[in-house]
Amino acid sequence: MIQDLPGDARIVKHFNDGRPRWDDHAYLLSDVVHVLSGKEHPARPNPRKQGIDVRETPERARLRRQRIAAKRRREKRALTSTQPSD
């Protein structure tokens, strides 16, 4: 819900230590400056660290892998069934 708000909304700034959230344009401009100057923009936000999901038990991980494998099989079948045969 907060992602839908403008980057400079008061509530966004409140949860972002008083700073407005960067939008895509700000990141792109920062990347251009980085390429041209060789220096990172000092105000560029650091990416959030993806922690290990403590809720994922070995059983959940196994089920997730099975679902991913089943989805890939379905996609592969769909691709091969739509291919014209010579």
N, C-alpha and C positions, 0 to 999 in steps of 0.2 A: 504494500500500500504506500509506503513512504517513497518507493522507487518511482511512483507515478507523479510525485510532486515536483515542482521546479527545483533546480539545484540551489537556488537562493532563498527558498522558503524558510521561515523562522524555525520551524520544527526540524527541518533537515539540518540547518546550522546548529541547532541545539544538540542533536545527536552526532554531530561531526566536529565536536570541539570548537564550535563557533565559526568554522570555515564553510563556505558554500561547497556543495558537491561538484566535482568536475563533470562536464558533459563530454560527449564524443569529440566535439570541436576543440575543446581545451586540450584533450589528450593528443589529438592530431597536431595541433599547433606546437605543443610541447615536444613532440617527436621531431618536427621540422627544425625547431630550435636546437634540439640535441644533435641532429645530423649536421647542421651547419656550424655549430660552435664546438661540438665534441663534449659539451657539458650537459648534464641532466638539469632540468628546471628544479630549483631548490624547493619549490612548493608542491612538486608532483607527489601525489599520495602514493604510499607504498601499497603493493597488492596485499590483500588480506591473506593470511596464512590458512591453508586448508588443513585443519587438524584431522586426526584419525577419528572416525566415527566410532565412539565407544559402544554404541548400540548394535553395531554389526558383529554378531556372533558368528562363529564358523558356519553354523547352519544357515543363517541369513546370507552369508557370503556365497555359500554353495547354491542356494536358491537363486540368488541374483545372477550368478554365472550361468545357471541353467536357462533362465529367462533370456539372457543375452544371446546364448547359443541358439535357442529356439527361434528368436527373432531373426537372427542372421540366416538360419536355414530357410525361414519363410521368405525372406527377401531374396535369397539366392534362387529359390524355386520360382518366385514371381518374375525374376529377370530371365531365367532360362525358358519359361513358358511364353514370354512375349517375344523372344528372339525368333526371327523368321528362319525357317529351315531351308537349306539349299537343295 
